Amino acid sequence: LNKDELENWKRRIIEKGYVAIDTETDSLNAVEANLIGFSLAIDVNDACYVPLKHDNANKQINFDDAIEFLKSLNADSSILKIFHNKKYDALVLDKYNIKVNSYDDTMLISYSLGSGASRHNLDFLAKKYLEHSAISYKEIVGSGKNQKSFNEIDIDKASIYAAEDADITFRLWKILKPKLLKEKVSSVYETIERPLAKVIMDMEKNGVCIDEEILKDLSLKFQKEILNIETKCFEIVGSEFNLGSPKQIGEILFDKLKIKGGKKTPSGAWSTDAETLNFLASSGHALPKLLLEWRGLSKLKSTYTDALPTFVNKKTKRIHTSYSMSSTSTGRLSSSDPNLQNIPIKNDEGRMIRSAFIAEPGSSLISADYSQIELRIIAHISDDNNLKDAFKNDIDIHSLTASEVFGIPLKDMNQDIRRKAKAINFGIIYGISAFGLSNQLDISRSEASDYIRSYFEKFPSIRDYMETTKEFAKDNGFVKTLFGRKCFIDESIIRRPGGKAFMERAAINAPIQGTAADIIKRAMIKIPKYFEKENLGTKMIMQVHDELIFETKDNEIEETMSIVTREMSEAHKPVINLSVDLKVEAASGKNWEQAH
């Protein structure tokens, strides 16, 4: 509660050479959050809380003194700062010009030990490794209409919660850090996950501009189309009904219209999921096709055109999505509030939404995308000479597959056959079944089986890779990326219907998708260093699967594009020497759609 106590802690921290730190704020959104206090831990059961901005507190340390303490502590590279989800804490501290130097992150250490092995939040890890039930955030602030902001919490109550978090973080660090070497995943943490935290923090802080007028116009356009689809559906059925009610849809499709091919859920209701509607639509029924269109447009409207403006930060006038670094089983990033990674790429509506993401005046957006990175990785992993030669000679990979599987010369290729080959190529990566391929291509299951069999006859090394990978996953419970990341397979899935096939598909795909994720993460770490070196004002503002988006001054487009394409195409080096070159396609424009 006073400067002398804080100075005493500083002396003890310097003696130890490390400290666990946790911030307490008034918002879970790091870009909007204000610092309410922070906790420190330097040993088991040796932690404290430093309240700064609690309401109605009799005594708190001077805010400026505390900020100076945090600046000095975090700038000192001789002291290791231990966080759990450093990205969040660093974003909060950055508002007060506090830069974090020399850190560990127990969340990312846990994730590096095995993505998919468990959850990586503090409370879960406390239970798993310490057999301790931590005080939950809800216990302190409440929930619903009775929820309080942390600054409204009594200091004594806040201290127990906050100091416990720092204590748990310290305990986890002592347990988990040595495991990195033991499990041989130190390089995943040291060269990918830990340095990426700073990059993601900057990307979230940068944010992206949107044109709210474009989104408003799109909302109106989508609403008209939704109403038009509803009218068509009512005409087919002969009465009005709620298109958003699975129960009503099931009764209409299978009880009223007597459409064949329905199946019931365990609860006894008709299933009207996307797979069912796609199957019925492919059988020539008009209503299921319209229902799918209605669902697609309704989701785009509610998730994007209506919702995106509500995420605009009042101060920055930009959207600051939050990237989760530890939520996927393959190492991929995911985003939320808002989720920018599920905007459709292939349809017109998705492209229209992308056009609302804009650059500031005098600037442009650059989109850089890996071309067929997963197919290139499987060509390398499987060591398939046909695929490798095709990539080396810049032969269209889908046309090659069509030629091999269907026995058609490349010069006679047409787009319909190429489309089928493309579905097979990407389907194989995801372990597609004959049933899945038959639905996708609208062909019989036996025809789909023939396609898959013919594919494996032409590319036997890919089949060998798949069988070897399935066996490895079965024996070890995980698979590995080329960079050594362990992707654990959730064995509880096997007890579900179709669980074994799902598990095998996940095992086949994880080394490929996980390696692609590792490569783009390495690129994200390297690229900003070159911007700084060349004194460019370019900022990385979004990551969407295999694509990076940058905002750059118009006079820096050419230089930025050169750096980005070079570093992305060589991001795997020198750790991995792929037998197939990586190809990066980049373009610029005033909005995301023009640049994509």
C-alpha positions as CSV (number, residue, x, y, z in Angstrom):
1,L,0.0,0.0,0.0
2,N,3.0,2.3,0.1
3,K,6.2,3.0,-1.9
4,D,8.5,1.5,0.8
5,E,6.8,-1.8,0.7
6,L,7.0,-1.8,-3.1
7,E,10.7,-1.0,-3.0
8,N,11.3,-3.9,-0.6
9,W,9.6,-6.2,-3.1
10,K,11.8,-4.8,-5.8
11,R,14.9,-5.6,-3.9
12,R,13.7,-9.2,-3.3
13,I,12.8,-9.6,-7.0
14,I,16.3,-8.4,-8.0
15,E,17.8,-11.0,-5.7
16,K,15.7,-13.8,-7.2
17,G,16.1,-12.7,-10.8
18,Y,12.5,-13.6,-11.6
19,V,8.9,-12.6,-10.7
20,A,5.4,-13.8,-11.7
21,I,3.1,-10.9,-12.6
22,D,-0.6,-10.6,-13.2
23,T,-2.6,-7.5,-14.0
24,E,-6.2,-6.8,-12.8
25,T,-8.3,-4.6,-15.0
26,D,-11.9,-3.3,-15.5
27,S,-12.4,-5.2,-18.8
28,L,-11.7,-8.5,-20.4
29,N,-11.0,-6.6,-23.6
30,A,-7.3,-5.8,-23.4
31,V,-7.5,-2.8,-25.8
32,E,-10.2,-1.2,-23.7
33,A,-9.0,-2.3,-20.2
34,N,-7.6,0.0,-17.6
35,L,-5.2,-1.1,-14.9
36,I,-6.8,-1.5,-11.5
37,G,-4.0,-3.3,-9.8
38,F,-1.3,-6.0,-10.2
39,S,0.0,-9.0,-8.3
40,L,3.5,-10.3,-7.8
41,A,4.9,-13.7,-6.7
42,I,8.6,-14.7,-6.2
43,D,8.1,-18.0,-4.5
44,V,5.5,-20.6,-3.4
45,N,3.1,-18.8,-0.9
46,D,5.1,-15.6,-1.4
47,A,2.8,-13.2,-3.3
48,C,1.2,-9.8,-2.9
49,Y,-1.4,-7.5,-4.5
50,V,-0.8,-3.9,-5.3
51,P,-4.2,-2.1,-5.6
52,L,-4.2,1.1,-7.7
53,K,-7.6,2.2,-8.7
54,H,-10.1,0.6,-6.4
55,D,-13.2,2.7,-5.5
56,N,-13.8,3.7,-1.9
57,A,-10.4,2.4,-0.7
58,N,-8.9,4.2,2.3
59,K,-5.4,3.8,1.2
60,Q,-3.7,2.9,-2.1
61,I,-0.2,3.4,-3.4
62,N,0.4,6.5,-5.6
63,F,-0.5,5.5,-9.2
64,D,2.5,7.2,-10.8
65,D,4.9,5.5,-8.3
66,A,3.5,2.2,-9.2
67,I,3.7,2.8,-12.9
68,E,7.4,3.8,-12.5
69,F,8.0,0.6,-10.6
70,L,6.4,-1.5,-13.4
71,K,8.3,0.4,-16.1
72,S,11.6,-0.3,-14.4
73,L,10.8,-3.9,-13.6
74,N,9.6,-4.8,-17.1
75,A,12.4,-3.0,-18.9
76,D,15.1,-4.8,-16.9
77,S,16.2,-7.7,-19.1
78,S,18.1,-9.3,-16.2
79,I,14.8,-10.1,-14.4
80,L,12.6,-12.8,-16.0
81,K,8.9,-11.8,-15.9
82,I,6.5,-14.7,-15.8
83,F,3.0,-14.2,-17.1
84,H,0.0,-16.4,-17.9
85,N,-1.2,-15.1,-21.3
86,K,1.4,-12.4,-21.5
87,K,-0.3,-10.9,-24.6
88,Y,-3.2,-9.6,-22.6
89,D,-1.1,-8.2,-19.7
90,A,1.4,-6.6,-22.1
91,L,-1.4,-4.9,-24.1
92,V,-2.8,-3.4,-20.8
93,L,0.7,-2.3,-19.7
94,D,1.5,-0.8,-23.1
95,K,-1.2,1.9,-22.5
96,Y,1.0,3.3,-19.8
97,N,4.2,3.0,-22.0
98,I,5.3,0.0,-20.0
99,K,7.3,-2.4,-22.4
100,V,7.8,-6.0,-21.4
101,N,11.4,-7.3,-21.8
102,S,12.5,-10.8,-21.0
103,Y,9.5,-13.0,-20.2
104,D,8.0,-16.4,-20.0
105,D,4.4,-17.3,-20.5
106,T,3.0,-20.4,-18.7
107,M,0.0,-20.5,-21.0
108,L,2.2,-20.8,-24.1
109,I,4.6,-23.2,-22.3
110,S,1.6,-25.5,-21.7
111,Y,0.4,-25.1,-25.3
112,S,3.9,-25.9,-26.6
113,L,3.9,-29.1,-24.5
114,G,0.9,-30.3,-26.5
115,S,-1.8,-28.5,-28.4
116,G,-5.1,-30.4,-28.1
117,A,-3.8,-32.2,-24.9
118,S,-5.9,-30.0,-22.6
119,R,-7.2,-26.5,-22.0
120,H,-4.5,-24.0,-21.1
121,N,-6.3,-21.5,-19.0
122,L,-5.0,-20.8,-15.5
123,D,-7.8,-22.5,-13.5
124,F,-7.7,-25.6,-15.6
125,L,-3.9,-26.0,-15.3
126,A,-4.1,-25.3,-11.5
127,K,-6.5,-28.3,-11.2
128,K,-4.4,-30.5,-13.5
129,Y,-0.9,-29.9,-12.1
130,L,-1.5,-28.5,-8.6
131,E,-4.8,-30.3,-7.7
132,H,-6.0,-26.9,-6.6
133,S,-9.4,-25.3,-7.3
134,A,-8.5,-21.6,-7.9
135,I,-10.8,-18.8,-6.9
136,S,-12.7,-18.0,-10.1
137,Y,-13.2,-14.6,-11.6
138,K,-17.0,-15.0,-11.3
139,E,-16.7,-15.7,-7.6
140,I,-15.1,-12.2,-7.2
141,V,-17.1,-10.0,-9.6
142,G,-20.3,-12.0,-9.8
143,S,-22.3,-12.5,-13.1
144,G,-25.2,-11.2,-15.0
145,K,-26.9,-8.0,-13.9
146,N,-25.1,-8.2,-10.5
147,Q,-21.6,-8.3,-12.0
148,K,-19.3,-5.7,-10.7
149,S,-16.2,-4.1,-12.3
150,F,-12.9,-5.1,-10.6
151,N,-12.4,-1.5,-9.3
152,E,-15.6,-1.9,-7.2
153,I,-14.3,-5.0,-5.4
154,D,-13.1,-4.7,-1.8
155,I,-9.3,-4.6,-1.6
156,D,-9.0,-7.5,0.8
157,K,-11.1,-9.7,-1.4
158,A,-9.3,-8.6,-4.5
159,S,-5.9,-9.3,-2.9
160,I,-6.6,-13.0,-2.1
161,Y,-7.8,-13.6,-5.7
162,A,-5.1,-11.6,-7.4
163,A,-2.2,-12.9,-5.3
164,E,-3.4,-16.4,-5.8
165,D,-3.2,-16.0,-9.6
166,A,0.4,-14.8,-9.4
167,D,1.2,-17.7,-7.0
168,I,-0.3,-20.3,-9.3
169,T,1.5,-18.8,-12.3
170,F,4.8,-19.1,-10.5
171,R,4.1,-22.7,-9.4
172,L,3.1,-23.7,-12.9
173,W,6.3,-22.2,-14.3
174,K,8.4,-24.2,-11.9
175,I,6.6,-27.4,-13.0
176,L,6.1,-26.8,-16.7
177,K,9.3,-25.0,-17.9
178,P,11.6,-28.1,-17.3
179,K,9.1,-30.2,-19.2
180,L,9.9,-28.3,-22.5
181,L,13.3,-30.0,-22.6
182,K,12.1,-33.3,-21.3
183,E,9.3,-33.5,-24.0
184,K,11.7,-32.1,-26.7
185,V,9.5,-29.2,-27.6
186,S,11.7,-26.3,-26.4
187,S,12.2,-25.0,-29.9
188,V,8.4,-24.7,-30.5
189,Y,8.2,-22.5,-27.5
190,E,11.4,-20.6,-27.8
191,T,11.4,-19.9,-31.6
192,I,7.6,-19.8,-32.3
193,E,5.2,-19.3,-29.4
194,R,7.1,-17.0,-27.1
195,P,8.3,-14.5,-29.7
196,L,4.9,-14.5,-31.4
197,A,3.2,-13.1,-28.3
198,K,4.7,-9.7,-28.9
199,V,3.8,-9.8,-32.6
200,I,0.1,-10.7,-31.8
201,M,-0.1,-8.0,-29.2
202,D,1.0,-5.4,-31.7
203,M,-1.4,-6.7,-34.4
204,E,-4.3,-6.5,-32.0
205,K,-3.2,-3.0,-31.0
206,N,-3.0,-1.9,-34.6
207,G,-6.5,-3.0,-35.5
208,V,-8.3,-2.5,-38.8
209,C,-10.5,0.2,-40.3
210,I,-14.0,-0.6,-41.6
211,D,-16.4,1.4,-43.8
212,E,-19.6,1.4,-41.8
213,E,-21.7,2.7,-44.7
214,I,-20.8,-0.3,-46.9
215,L,-21.8,-2.6,-44.1
216,K,-25.1,-0.8,-43.6
217,D,-25.9,-1.1,-47.3
218,L,-25.0,-4.7,-47.3
219,S,-27.2,-5.4,-44.3
220,L,-30.2,-3.9,-46.2
221,K,-29.3,-5.9,-49.3
222,F,-29.0,-9.1,-47.3
223,Q,-32.3,-8.4,-45.6
224,K,-34.1,-8.0,-48.9
225,E,-32.6,-11.3,-50.1
226,I,-33.6,-13.1,-46.9
227,L,-37.2,-11.8,-47.2
228,N,-37.3,-12.9,-50.8
229,I,-36.1,-16.4,-49.9
230,E,-38.7,-16.6,-47.1
231,T,-41.4,-15.7,-49.6
232,K,-40.3,-18.5,-51.9
233,C,-40.2,-21.0,-49.1
234,F,-43.7,-20.0,-48.0
235,E,-45.0,-20.6,-51.5
236,I,-43.5,-24.1,-51.7
237,V,-44.9,-25.1,-48.3
238,G,-48.2,-23.3,-48.7
239,S,-48.0,-21.5,-45.4
240,E,-45.7,-19.3,-43.3
241,F,-43.3,-20.9,-40.8
242,N,-40.2,-19.9,-38.8
243,L,-37.1,-20.6,-41.0
244,G,-34.9,-20.3,-37.9
245,S,-36.7,-23.2,-36.1
246,P,-35.1,-26.6,-36.7
247,K,-38.2,-28.3,-35.2
248,Q,-40.6,-26.6,-37.6
249,I,-38.3,-27.2,-40.6
250,G,-38.0,-31.0,-39.7
251,E,-41.7,-31.4,-39.5
252,I,-42.3,-29.6,-42.8
253,L,-39.6,-31.5,-44.7
254,F,-40.3,-35.0,-43.5
255,D,-43.8,-35.0,-42.0
256,K,-45.7,-32.5,-44.3
257,L,-43.7,-32.8,-47.6
258,K,-42.8,-36.5,-47.0
259,I,-39.3,-35.9,-48.4
260,K,-37.2,-39.1,-48.1
261,G,-33.7,-39.3,-46.6
262,G,-34.4,-37.7,-43.2
263,K,-32.8,-39.0,-40.0
264,K,-33.6,-38.4,-36.4
265,T,-31.4,-37.1,-33.6
266,P,-31.0,-39.1,-30.3
267,S,-33.8,-36.9,-28.8
268,G,-36.2,-38.1,-31.5
269,A,-36.4,-34.8,-33.4
270,W,-35.7,-34.6,-37.2
271,S,-32.1,-33.6,-38.0
272,T,-31.9,-30.5,-40.1
273,D,-28.2,-29.9,-39.9
274,A,-26.2,-28.6,-42.9
275,E,-25.1,-32.2,-43.9
276,T,-28.8,-33.3,-44.1
277,L,-29.9,-30.2,-46.0
278,N,-27.0,-30.5,-48.4
279,F,-27.8,-34.1,-49.1
280,L,-31.5,-33.3,-49.8
281,A,-30.5,-30.3,-51.9
282,S,-28.2,-32.5,-54.0
283,S,-31.2,-34.8,-54.6
284,G,-33.0,-32.1,-56.4
285,H,-35.3,-30.7,-53.7
286,A,-35.8,-26.9,-53.9
287,L,-36.7,-26.2,-50.3
288,P,-33.5,-27.5,-48.6
289,K,-31.4,-25.5,-51.0
290,L,-33.4,-22.3,-50.2
291,L,-33.1,-23.1,-46.4
292,L,-29.3,-23.3,-46.8
293,E,-29.2,-20.0,-48.6
294,W,-31.3,-18.4,-45.9
295,R,-29.1,-19.7,-43.2
296,G,-25.9,-18.5,-44.9
297,L,-27.2,-15.0,-45.5
298,S,-28.7,-14.7,-42.0
299,K,-25.4,-15.7,-40.5
300,L,-23.5,-13.2,-42.6
301,K,-25.9,-10.5,-41.7
302,S,-26.0,-11.1,-37.9
303,T,-22.3,-12.0,-37.5
304,Y,-20.7,-9.4,-39.8
305,T,-22.7,-6.7,-41.5
306,D,-24.9,-6.0,-38.4
307,A,-22.3,-6.8,-35.8
308,L,-18.9,-5.4,-37.1
309,P,-19.8,-1.8,-36.5
310,T,-20.5,-2.6,-32.8
311,F,-16.9,-3.7,-32.4
312,V,-15.4,-0.3,-33.5
313,N,-13.3,1.2,-30.7
314,K,-14.5,4.6,-29.8
315,K,-11.0,6.0,-29.3
316,T,-9.2,4.4,-32.2
317,K,-12.1,4.2,-34.6
318,R,-10.8,0.7,-35.6
319,I,-11.7,-2.9,-34.9
320,H,-9.3,-4.8,-32.6
321,T,-10.0,-8.5,-32.8
322,S,-8.6,-10.8,-30.1
323,Y,-6.4,-13.6,-31.3
324,S,-6.3,-16.8,-29.2
325,M,-2.9,-18.3,-29.2
326,S,-3.8,-21.6,-27.4
327,S,-7.2,-22.8,-28.5
328,T,-6.7,-25.0,-31.6
329,S,-5.3,-28.5,-31.7
330,T,-3.1,-27.8,-34.7
331,G,-1.3,-24.6,-33.6
332,R,-3.5,-22.3,-35.8
333,L,-4.6,-19.0,-34.4
334,S,-8.2,-18.2,-33.9
335,S,-9.9,-14.9,-33.5
336,S,-12.9,-13.6,-31.6
337,D,-14.8,-10.3,-30.8
338,P,-15.1,-10.3,-33.8
339,N,-14.1,-13.5,-35.5
340,L,-12.4,-12.4,-38.7
341,Q,-11.4,-15.9,-39.8
342,N,-14.8,-17.3,-40.9
343,I,-15.7,-14.7,-43.6
344,P,-16.5,-16.8,-46.7
345,I,-13.8,-16.6,-49.5
346,K,-15.6,-18.3,-52.4
347,N,-18.9,-16.5,-52.6
348,D,-19.9,-12.9,-53.6
349,E,-21.3,-12.1,-50.2
350,G,-18.0,-12.8,-48.5
351,R,-16.2,-10.7,-51.0
352,M,-18.6,-7.8,-50.4
353,I,-18.0,-8.0,-46.7
354,R,-14.2,-7.9,-47.3
355,S,-14.6,-4.7,-49.3
356,A,-15.7,-3.0,-46.1
357,F,-12.3,-3.5,-44.6
358,I,-10.4,-0.4,-45.7
359,A,-7.1,1.4,-45.5
360,E,-6.7,4.9,-44.0
361,P,-6.4,7.8,-46.5
362,G,-2.9,7.8,-48.2
363,S,-2.5,4.1,-47.4
364,S,-3.3,0.7,-48.9
365,L,-3.9,-2.8,-47.7
366,I,-1.6,-5.6,-48.9
367,S,-2.8,-9.2,-48.7
368,A,-0.2,-12.0,-48.9
369,D,-1.4,-15.5,-49.2
370,Y,0.4,-18.9,-49.3
371,S,-0.6,-20.7,-52.5
372,Q,-1.7,-24.3,-51.9
373,I,0.7,-24.5,-48.9
374,E,-1.0,-27.7,-47.4
375,L,-0.7,-29.5,-50.8
376,R,3.0,-28.5,-51.0
377,I,3.6,-29.7,-47.4
378,I,2.0,-33.1,-48.1
379,A,4.1,-33.4,-51.3
380,H,7.2,-33.0,-49.1
381,I,6.0,-35.1,-46.2
382,S,4.9,-38.0,-48.4
383,D,7.9,-37.6,-50.7
384,D,5.6,-38.1,-53.7
385,N,7.7,-37.5,-56.8
386,N,4.7,-36.7,-59.1
387,L,3.4,-34.0,-56.8
388,K,6.9,-32.6,-56.2
389,D,7.7,-32.5,-59.9
390,A,4.4,-30.7,-60.6
391,F,5.2,-28.0,-58.1
392,K,8.8,-27.6,-59.3
393,N,7.6,-27.3,-62.9
394,D,4.8,-25.0,-62.0
395,I,2.2,-27.4,-63.4
396,D,-1.4,-26.8,-62.1
397,I,-1.7,-29.4,-59.3
398,H,-5.4,-29.9,-59.8
399,S,-5.1,-30.4,-63.5
400,L,-2.3,-32.9,-62.8
401,T,-4.5,-34.8,-60.4
402,A,-7.3,-34.8,-62.9
403,S,-5.0,-36.1,-65.6
404,E,-3.7,-38.9,-63.4
405,V,-7.0,-40.0,-61.8
406,F,-9.2,-39.6,-64.9
407,G,-6.7,-40.4,-67.5
408,I,-7.2,-37.2,-69.5
409,P,-4.2,-35.4,-71.1
410,L,-3.4,-32.0,-69.6
411,K,-4.1,-30.3,-73.0
412,D,-7.7,-31.6,-73.0
413,M,-8.5,-30.5,-69.4
414,N,-11.8,-28.7,-68.7
415,Q,-12.9,-26.7,-65.6
416,D,-15.5,-29.2,-64.5
417,I,-13.0,-32.1,-64.4
418,R,-10.4,-29.8,-62.7
419,R,-13.0,-28.9,-60.1
420,K,-13.6,-32.5,-59.2
421,A,-9.8,-33.1,-58.9
422,K,-9.5,-30.0,-56.7
423,A,-12.2,-31.5,-54.4
424,I,-10.2,-34.8,-54.3
425,N,-6.9,-33.1,-53.6
426,F,-8.2,-31.1,-50.6
427,G,-10.5,-33.9,-49.5
428,I,-7.6,-36.3,-49.2
429,I,-5.7,-33.9,-46.9
430,Y,-8.8,-33.9,-44.6
431,G,-9.2,-37.7,-44.9
432,I,-12.5,-37.4,-46.8
433,S,-14.7,-40.5,-47.1
434,A,-16.4,-41.7,-50.2
435,F,-19.7,-40.5,-48.7
436,G,-18.3,-37.0,-48.2
437,L,-16.8,-36.8,-51.7
438,S,-20.0,-38.1,-53.2
439,N,-22.0,-35.3,-51.5
440,Q,-19.4,-32.7,-52.5
441,L,-19.3,-33.6,-56.2
442,D,-23.0,-34.8,-56.4
443,I,-22.0,-38.2,-57.6
444,S,-22.7,-41.8,-56.4
445,R,-20.8,-43.2,-53.5
446,S,-19.4,-46.0,-55.7
447,E,-18.1,-43.4,-58.2
448,A,-16.5,-41.5,-55.4
449,S,-14.9,-44.7,-54.1
450,D,-13.5,-45.3,-57.5
451,Y,-12.0,-41.8,-57.6
452,I,-10.3,-42.2,-54.2
453,R,-9.0,-45.6,-55.1
454,S,-7.7,-44.3,-58.4
455,Y,-6.0,-41.4,-56.6
456,F,-4.1,-43.7,-54.2
457,E,-3.1,-45.9,-57.1
458,K,-1.5,-42.9,-58.8
459,F,-0.1,-41.4,-55.6
460,P,0.7,-44.4,-53.4
461,S,3.2,-42.5,-51.2
462,I,0.3,-40.3,-49.9
463,R,-1.6,-43.4,-48.9
464,D,1.5,-44.7,-47.2
465,Y,1.9,-41.4,-45.3
466,M,-1.8,-41.6,-44.2
467,E,-1.5,-45.2,-42.9
468,T,1.8,-44.5,-41.1
469,T,0.4,-41.4,-39.5
470,K,-2.8,-43.2,-38.3
471,E,-0.6,-45.9,-36.7
472,F,1.7,-43.4,-35.0
473,A,-1.3,-41.5,-33.6
474,K,-2.9,-44.7,-32.4
475,D,0.4,-45.8,-30.6
476,N,1.3,-42.4,-29.2
477,G,-1.9,-40.3,-28.9
478,F,-0.4,-37.5,-30.8
479,V,1.2,-36.5,-34.2
480,K,4.0,-34.0,-34.9
481,T,4.5,-31.1,-37.3
482,L,7.8,-30.8,-39.2
483,F,8.8,-28.3,-36.5
484,G,8.3,-30.8,-33.7
485,R,4.9,-29.4,-32.4
486,K,2.9,-32.2,-30.7
487,C,-0.7,-32.2,-31.8
488,F,-2.6,-34.5,-29.4
489,I,-5.6,-36.4,-30.6
490,D,-8.7,-36.4,-28.3
491,E,-9.3,-40.1,-27.8
492,S,-12.6,-39.5,-26.1
493,I,-14.0,-38.8,-29.6
494,I,-13.6,-42.4,-30.5
495,R,-16.6,-43.3,-28.3
496,R,-18.9,-41.1,-30.4
497,P,-20.7,-42.2,-33.6
498,G,-18.2,-42.1,-36.4
499,G,-15.5,-41.2,-33.8
500,K,-12.8,-43.5,-35.1
501,A,-13.0,-42.1,-38.6
502,F,-13.0,-38.5,-37.3
503,M,-9.9,-39.2,-35.1
504,E,-8.1,-40.7,-38.1
505,R,-8.9,-37.7,-40.3
506,A,-7.7,-35.4,-37.5
507,A,-4.4,-37.4,-37.2
508,I,-3.8,-37.2,-41.0
509,N,-4.5,-33.5,-41.2
510,A,-2.8,-32.2,-38.1
511,P,0.9,-32.6,-39.2
512,I,0.0,-30.8,-42.5
513,Q,-2.2,-28.0,-41.1
514,G,0.1,-27.7,-38.1
515,T,3.2,-27.3,-40.2
516,A,1.5,-24.6,-42.3
517,A,0.5,-22.8,-39.0
518,D,4.1,-23.0,-37.7
519,I,5.4,-21.6,-41.0
520,I,3.1,-18.6,-41.1
521,K,3.8,-17.9,-37.4
522,R,7.6,-17.9,-38.2
523,A,6.9,-15.4,-41.0
524,M,4.9,-13.2,-38.7
525,I,7.8,-13.1,-36.2
526,K,10.4,-12.2,-38.9
527,I,8.5,-9.7,-41.1
528,P,8.1,-6.8,-38.5
529,K,11.8,-6.9,-37.8
530,Y,12.5,-6.1,-41.5
531,F,9.9,-3.3,-41.4
532,E,11.8,-1.8,-38.5
533,K,15.2,-2.3,-40.1
534,E,14.1,-0.6,-43.3
535,N,12.3,2.2,-41.3
536,L,8.9,1.4,-42.9
537,G,5.7,2.5,-41.3
538,T,3.9,-0.7,-42.5
539,K,1.8,-2.5,-39.9
540,M,0.6,-6.1,-39.8
541,I,-3.1,-5.8,-39.0
542,M,-4.7,-9.3,-39.6
543,Q,-4.0,-13.0,-39.9
544,V,-6.5,-15.3,-41.5
545,H,-5.3,-18.9,-41.8
546,D,-2.7,-18.8,-44.6
547,E,-3.1,-15.1,-45.3
548,L,-1.5,-12.0,-43.8
549,I,-2.9,-8.5,-44.2
550,F,-0.8,-5.3,-43.9
551,E,-1.6,-1.6,-43.9
552,T,1.1,0.5,-45.6
553,K,1.7,4.0,-46.9
554,D,1.1,4.2,-50.7
555,N,4.8,5.1,-51.3
556,E,5.9,1.9,-49.4
557,I,3.8,-0.7,-51.2
558,E,6.5,-2.0,-53.5
559,E,9.2,-2.4,-50.7
560,T,6.7,-3.9,-48.3
561,M,5.5,-6.4,-50.8
562,S,9.1,-7.4,-51.6
563,I,9.9,-8.0,-47.9
564,V,6.6,-9.8,-47.2
565,T,6.8,-12.3,-50.1
566,R,10.4,-13.0,-49.5
567,E,10.1,-13.7,-45.8
568,M,6.9,-15.7,-46.1
569,S,8.3,-17.9,-48.8
570,E,11.5,-18.6,-46.8
571,A,9.9,-18.7,-43.3
572,H,10.6,-22.5,-42.9
573,K,14.3,-22.0,-43.4
574,P,16.9,-22.9,-42.0
575,V,15.0,-25.3,-39.7
576,I,13.2,-27.2,-42.5
577,N,14.4,-27.6,-46.1
578,L,11.2,-28.3,-48.0
579,S,11.7,-30.3,-51.2
580,V,9.0,-28.0,-52.7
581,D,9.2,-24.2,-52.8
582,L,6.5,-22.2,-51.0
583,K,4.7,-19.8,-53.3
584,V,3.2,-16.5,-52.0
585,E,0.7,-14.4,-53.9
586,A,0.5,-10.8,-52.9
587,A,-1.6,-7.8,-54.1
588,S,-2.6,-4.4,-52.8
589,G,-5.7,-2.3,-52.9
590,K,-7.7,0.3,-51.0
591,N,-9.8,-2.4,-49.4
592,W,-9.3,-6.1,-48.4
593,E,-11.3,-7.4,-51.4
594,Q,-9.2,-5.5,-53.9
595,A,-6.0,-6.7,-52.3
596,H,-7.1,-10.4,-51.9
